[in-house]
Amino acid sequence: MRTVSLKLPESLDDRLAAVAAERSESKSAVVREALETYLRQGKGARARSCLALASDIVGCVPGPSDLSFHAKHMKEFGK
């Protein structure tokens, strides 16, 4: 396991120590669990959807709004 050091405001460290004591766990264990939960819930950069990643270009080209699902747009496709 790798070691990571970080600085916490005193108030946050106090809250972390209280949670760790309440659970009879180390502060490191509580931080690991919190970080795992944070990353699992999609708040980490890797958990973004394709739509979120392309949000700056979605809709930048004019055209029909039903292009992706309406059959009439596929009538001459491939000919």
FINUNU-197820 format. One record per atom (N, C-alpha, C, O): x, y, z. Coordinates in Angstrom, 1 decimal, always signed. Layout:
REM residues N
@u:X	v:Y	w:Z
...
//
This chain:
REM residues 79
@u:+0.9	v:-1.2	w:+0.0
@u:+0.0	v:+0.0	w:+0.0
@u:+0.9	v:+1.2	w:+0.0
@u:+1.9	v:+1.3	w:+0.7
@u:+0.5	v:+2.2	w:-0.8
@u:+1.3	v:+3.5	w:-0.9
@u:+0.9	v:+4.4	w:+0.2
@u:-0.3	v:+4.4	w:+0.7
@u:+1.8	v:+5.3	w:+0.6
@u:+1.5	v:+6.3	w:+1.6
@u:+1.3	v:+7.7	w:+0.9
@u:+2.0	v:+8.1	w:+0.0
@u:+0.2	v:+8.4	w:+1.3
@u:-0.1	v:+9.7	w:+0.7
@u:-0.3	v:+10.6	w:+1.9
@u:-1.0	v:+10.3	w:+2.9
@u:+0.4	v:+11.8	w:+1.9
@u:+0.3	v:+12.7	w:+2.9
@u:-0.6	v:+13.9	w:+2.5
@u:-0.6	v:+14.3	w:+1.3
@u:-1.4	v:+14.4	w:+3.4
@u:-2.3	v:+15.6	w:+3.0
@u:-2.4	v:+16.4	w:+4.3
@u:-2.3	v:+16.0	w:+5.4
@u:-2.7	v:+17.7	w:+4.0
@u:-3.0	v:+18.6	w:+5.1
@u:-4.5	v:+18.9	w:+5.2
@u:-5.2	v:+19.1	w:+4.2
@u:-5.0	v:+18.9	w:+6.4
@u:-6.4	v:+19.1	w:+6.7
@u:-6.5	v:+20.3	w:+7.6
@u:-5.7	v:+20.5	w:+8.5
@u:-7.6	v:+21.0	w:+7.5
@u:-7.9	v:+22.1	w:+8.5
@u:-8.2	v:+21.3	w:+9.8
@u:-8.6	v:+20.2	w:+9.8
@u:-7.9	v:+22.0	w:+10.9
@u:-8.0	v:+21.4	w:+12.2
@u:-9.5	v:+20.9	w:+12.4
@u:-9.6	v:+19.9	w:+13.0
@u:-10.4	v:+21.7	w:+12.0
@u:-11.8	v:+21.3	w:+12.2
@u:-12.2	v:+20.0	w:+11.5
@u:-12.9	v:+19.1	w:+12.0
@u:-11.6	v:+19.8	w:+10.2
@u:-11.9	v:+18.6	w:+9.5
@u:-11.1	v:+17.4	w:+10.1
@u:-11.7	v:+16.3	w:+10.2
@u:-9.9	v:+17.6	w:+10.6
@u:-9.2	v:+16.6	w:+11.3
@u:-9.9	v:+16.1	w:+12.6
@u:-9.9	v:+15.0	w:+12.9
@u:-10.5	v:+17.1	w:+13.3
@u:-11.2	v:+16.8	w:+14.5
@u:-12.4	v:+15.9	w:+14.2
@u:-12.7	v:+14.9	w:+14.9
@u:-13.2	v:+16.2	w:+13.1
@u:-14.3	v:+15.5	w:+12.7
@u:-13.9	v:+14.1	w:+12.2
@u:-14.6	v:+13.1	w:+12.5
@u:-12.8	v:+14.0	w:+11.5
@u:-12.3	v:+12.7	w:+11.0
@u:-11.9	v:+11.8	w:+12.2
@u:-12.2	v:+10.6	w:+12.3
@u:-11.2	v:+12.4	w:+13.2
@u:-10.8	v:+11.7	w:+14.4
@u:-12.0	v:+11.2	w:+15.2
@u:-12.0	v:+10.1	w:+15.7
@u:-13.1	v:+12.0	w:+15.2
@u:-14.3	v:+11.6	w:+15.9
@u:-15.0	v:+10.4	w:+15.2
@u:-15.4	v:+9.4	w:+15.9
@u:-15.1	v:+10.4	w:+13.9
@u:-15.7	v:+9.3	w:+13.2
@u:-14.8	v:+8.1	w:+13.3
@u:-15.3	v:+7.0	w:+13.5
@u:-13.5	v:+8.2	w:+13.2
@u:-12.6	v:+7.0	w:+13.4
@u:-12.8	v:+6.4	w:+14.8
@u:-12.8	v:+5.2	w:+14.9
@u:-12.8	v:+7.2	w:+15.8
@u:-13.0	v:+6.7	w:+17.2
@u:-14.4	v:+6.1	w:+17.3
@u:-14.5	v:+5.0	w:+18.0
@u:-15.4	v:+6.6	w:+16.8
@u:-16.7	v:+6.1	w:+16.8
@u:-16.8	v:+4.7	w:+16.2
@u:-17.5	v:+3.8	w:+16.7
@u:-16.1	v:+4.5	w:+15.1
@u:-16.1	v:+3.2	w:+14.4
@u:-15.0	v:+2.3	w:+14.9
@u:-14.9	v:+1.1	w:+14.4
@u:-14.1	v:+2.7	w:+15.8
@u:-13.0	v:+2.0	w:+16.2
@u:-12.1	v:+1.6	w:+15.1
@u:-11.6	v:+0.5	w:+15.0
@u:-11.8	v:+2.6	w:+14.2
@u:-11.0	v:+2.4	w:+13.0
@u:-9.9	v:+3.5	w:+13.0
@u:-10.0	v:+4.5	w:+13.7
@u:-8.9	v:+3.3	w:+12.2
@u:-7.9	v:+4.3	w:+12.0
@u:-8.5	v:+5.5	w:+11.1
@u:-9.4	v:+5.3	w:+10.4
@u:-7.9	v:+6.6	w:+11.2
@u:-8.3	v:+7.7	w:+10.4
@u:-8.0	v:+7.4	w:+8.9
@u:-8.8	v:+7.7	w:+8.0
@u:-6.9	v:+6.6	w:+8.7
@u:-6.6	v:+6.2	w:+7.3
@u:-7.7	v:+5.3	w:+6.7
@u:-8.1	v:+5.5	w:+5.5
@u:-8.2	v:+4.4	w:+7.5
@u:-9.3	v:+3.6	w:+7.0
@u:-10.5	v:+4.4	w:+6.7
@u:-11.2	v:+4.1	w:+5.7
@u:-10.9	v:+5.4	w:+7.5
@u:-12.0	v:+6.2	w:+7.2
@u:-11.8	v:+7.0	w:+5.9
@u:-12.7	v:+7.2	w:+5.1
@u:-10.6	v:+7.6	w:+5.7
@u:-10.3	v:+8.3	w:+4.5
@u:-10.4	v:+7.5	w:+3.3
@u:-10.9	v:+7.9	w:+2.3
@u:-9.8	v:+6.2	w:+3.4
@u:-9.9	v:+5.3	w:+2.2
@u:-11.3	v:+5.0	w:+1.8
@u:-11.6	v:+5.0	w:+0.7
@u:-12.1	v:+4.7	w:+2.8
@u:-13.5	v:+4.4	w:+2.6
@u:-14.2	v:+5.6	w:+1.9
@u:-15.0	v:+5.5	w:+1.0
@u:-14.0	v:+6.8	w:+2.5
@u:-14.6	v:+8.0	w:+1.9
@u:-14.2	v:+8.3	w:+0.5
@u:-15.0	v:+8.6	w:-0.4
@u:-12.9	v:+8.0	w:+0.2
@u:-12.4	v:+8.3	w:-1.2
@u:-13.0	v:+7.2	w:-2.1
@u:-13.3	v:+7.6	w:-3.3
@u:-13.0	v:+6.0	w:-1.7
@u:-13.6	v:+4.9	w:-2.5
@u:-15.1	v:+5.3	w:-2.9
@u:-15.5	v:+5.1	w:-4.0
@u:-15.8	v:+5.7	w:-1.9
@u:-17.2	v:+6.1	w:-2.1
@u:-17.4	v:+7.3	w:-3.0
@u:-18.2	v:+7.2	w:-3.9
@u:-16.5	v:+8.2	w:-2.9
@u:-16.5	v:+9.4	w:-3.7
@u:-16.3	v:+9.0	w:-5.2
@u:-17.0	v:+9.5	w:-6.1
@u:-15.3	v:+8.2	w:-5.4
@u:-14.9	v:+7.8	w:-6.8
@u:-15.9	v:+6.9	w:-7.4
@u:-16.2	v:+6.9	w:-8.6
@u:-16.5	v:+6.0	w:-6.6
@u:-17.6	v:+5.1	w:-7.1
@u:-18.8	v:+5.8	w:-7.5
@u:-19.5	v:+5.4	w:-8.4
@u:-19.2	v:+6.9	w:-6.9
@u:-20.4	v:+7.6	w:-7.1
@u:-20.3	v:+8.5	w:-8.4
@u:-21.2	v:+9.3	w:-8.6
@u:-19.2	v:+8.4	w:-9.1
@u:-19.1	v:+9.1	w:-10.4
@u:-18.6	v:+10.5	w:-10.2
@u:-18.7	v:+11.3	w:-11.2
@u:-18.1	v:+10.9	w:-9.1
@u:-17.6	v:+12.2	w:-8.9
@u:-16.1	v:+12.4	w:-9.3
@u:-15.6	v:+13.5	w:-9.4
@u:-15.5	v:+11.2	w:-9.6
@u:-14.2	v:+11.2	w:-10.0
@u:-14.1	v:+11.4	w:-11.5
@u:-15.1	v:+11.2	w:-12.2
@u:-13.0	v:+11.9	w:-12.1
@u:-12.9	v:+12.2	w:-13.5
@u:-13.2	v:+11.0	w:-14.4
@u:-13.7	v:+11.2	w:-15.5
@u:-12.8	v:+9.8	w:-14.0
@u:-12.9	v:+8.7	w:-14.9
@u:-14.4	v:+8.2	w:-15.0
@u:-14.7	v:+7.4	w:-15.9
@u:-15.2	v:+8.6	w:-14.2
@u:-16.6	v:+8.1	w:-14.2
@u:-17.6	v:+8.9	w:-15.0
@u:-18.8	v:+8.7	w:-14.9
@u:-17.1	v:+9.8	w:-15.8
@u:-17.9	v:+10.7	w:-16.5
@u:-18.5	v:+10.0	w:-17.7
@u:-17.8	v:+9.1	w:-18.3
@u:-19.7	v:+10.3	w:-18.1
@u:-20.4	v:+9.7	w:-19.3
@u:-19.8	v:+10.3	w:-20.6
@u:-19.2	v:+11.3	w:-20.6
@u:-20.1	v:+9.6	w:-21.7
@u:-19.7	v:+10.1	w:-23.0
@u:-20.4	v:+11.5	w:-23.2
@u:-19.7	v:+12.4	w:-23.8
@u:-21.6	v:+11.6	w:-22.8
@u:-22.3	v:+12.9	w:-23.0
@u:-21.6	v:+14.0	w:-22.2
@u:-21.4	v:+15.1	w:-22.7
@u:-21.2	v:+13.7	w:-21.0
@u:-20.5	v:+14.7	w:-20.2
@u:-19.2	v:+15.1	w:-20.8
@u:-18.8	v:+16.3	w:-20.8
@u:-18.5	v:+14.1	w:-21.4
@u:-17.2	v:+14.4	w:-22.0
@u:-17.3	v:+15.2	w:-23.2
@u:-16.4	v:+16.0	w:-23.5
@u:-18.4	v:+15.0	w:-24.0
@u:-18.6	v:+15.7	w:-25.2
@u:-19.6	v:+16.9	w:-25.1
@u:-20.0	v:+17.5	w:-26.1
@u:-19.9	v:+17.3	w:-23.9
@u:-20.9	v:+18.4	w:-23.7
@u:-20.5	v:+19.7	w:-24.3
@u:-21.4	v:+20.5	w:-24.7
@u:-19.3	v:+20.0	w:-24.5
@u:-18.9	v:+21.3	w:-25.1
@u:-19.1	v:+21.3	w:-26.6
@u:-19.1	v:+22.4	w:-27.2
@u:-19.3	v:+20.1	w:-27.2
@u:-19.5	v:+20.1	w:-28.7
@u:-20.9	v:+19.6	w:-29.1
@u:-21.3	v:+19.7	w:-30.2
@u:-21.7	v:+19.0	w:-28.1
@u:-23.0	v:+18.6	w:-28.4
@u:-23.9	v:+19.7	w:-28.8
@u:-24.0	v:+20.7	w:-28.1
@u:-24.5	v:+19.6	w:-30.0
@u:-25.4	v:+20.6	w:-30.5
@u:-24.7	v:+21.8	w:-31.2
@u:-25.3	v:+22.8	w:-31.6
@u:-23.4	v:+21.6	w:-31.5
@u:-22.7	v:+22.8	w:-32.1
@u:-22.9	v:+22.7	w:-33.7
@u:-22.5	v:+23.7	w:-34.3
@u:-23.4	v:+21.7	w:-34.2
@u:-23.6	v:+21.5	w:-35.7
@u:-25.1	v:+21.6	w:-35.9
@u:-25.9	v:+20.9	w:-35.3
@u:-25.5	v:+22.5	w:-36.9
@u:-27.0	v:+22.6	w:-37.1
@u:-27.5	v:+21.3	w:-37.8
@u:-26.7	v:+20.7	w:-38.6
@u:-28.7	v:+20.9	w:-37.6
@u:-29.3	v:+19.8	w:-38.2
@u:-30.6	v:+19.4	w:-37.5
@u:-31.0	v:+20.0	w:-36.5
@u:-31.2	v:+18.3	w:-38.0
@u:-32.5	v:+17.9	w:-37.3
@u:-32.2	v:+17.3	w:-36.0
@u:-31.2	v:+16.7	w:-35.7
@u:-33.1	v:+17.6	w:-35.0
@u:-33.0	v:+17.1	w:-33.7
@u:-33.2	v:+15.6	w:-33.5
@u:-32.9	v:+15.0	w:-32.5
@u:-33.9	v:+15.0	w:-34.5
@u:-34.2	v:+13.6	w:-34.4
@u:-33.3	v:+12.8	w:-35.3
@u:-33.7	v:+11.6	w:-35.7
@u:-32.2	v:+13.3	w:-35.7
@u:-31.3	v:+12.6	w:-36.6
@u:-30.9	v:+11.2	w:-36.2
@u:-30.7	v:+10.3	w:-37.0
@u:-30.7	v:+11.0	w:-34.9
@u:-30.2	v:+9.7	w:-34.4
@u:-31.2	v:+8.6	w:-34.4
@u:-30.9	v:+7.4	w:-34.2
@u:-32.5	v:+8.9	w:-34.5
@u:-33.5	v:+7.8	w:-34.3
@u:-34.6	v:+7.8	w:-35.4
@u:-35.4	v:+6.9	w:-35.4
@u:-34.7	v:+8.8	w:-36.2
@u:-35.9	v:+8.8	w:-37.1
@u:-35.4	v:+8.2	w:-38.5
@u:-34.4	v:+8.6	w:-39.0
@u:-36.2	v:+7.2	w:-38.9
@u:-35.9	v:+6.4	w:-40.1
@u:-35.8	v:+7.3	w:-41.4
@u:-35.1	v:+6.9	w:-42.3
@u:-36.6	v:+8.4	w:-41.5
@u:-36.6	v:+9.2	w:-42.7
@u:-35.2	v:+9.7	w:-43.1
@u:-35.0	v:+10.0	w:-44.2
@u:-34.4	v:+9.9	w:-42.1
@u:-33.0	v:+10.4	w:-42.3
@u:-32.1	v:+9.3	w:-42.9
@u:-31.0	v:+9.6	w:-43.4
@u:-32.5	v:+8.1	w:-42.8
@u:-31.7	v:+7.0	w:-43.3
@u:-32.1	v:+6.5	w:-44.7
@u:-31.5	v:+5.5	w:-45.2
@u:-33.1	v:+7.1	w:-45.3
@u:-33.7	v:+6.6	w:-46.5
@u:-32.6	v:+6.4	w:-47.6
@u:-32.6	v:+5.4	w:-48.3
@u:-31.8	v:+7.4	w:-47.8
@u:-30.8	v:+7.3	w:-48.9
@u:-29.4	v:+6.9	w:-48.4
@u:-28.4	v:+6.9	w:-49.2
@u:-29.3	v:+6.6	w:-47.2
@u:-28.0	v:+6.3	w:-46.6
@u:-27.4	v:+5.0	w:-47.2
@u:-28.1	v:+4.0	w:-47.3
@u:-26.1	v:+5.0	w:-47.6
@u:-25.4	v:+3.9	w:-48.1
@u:-25.6	v:+3.7	w:-49.6
@u:-25.1	v:+2.7	w:-50.1
@u:-26.3	v:+4.5	w:-50.3
@u:-26.4	v:+4.4	w:-51.7
@u:-25.4	v:+5.2	w:-52.5
@u:-25.4	v:+5.1	w:-53.8
//
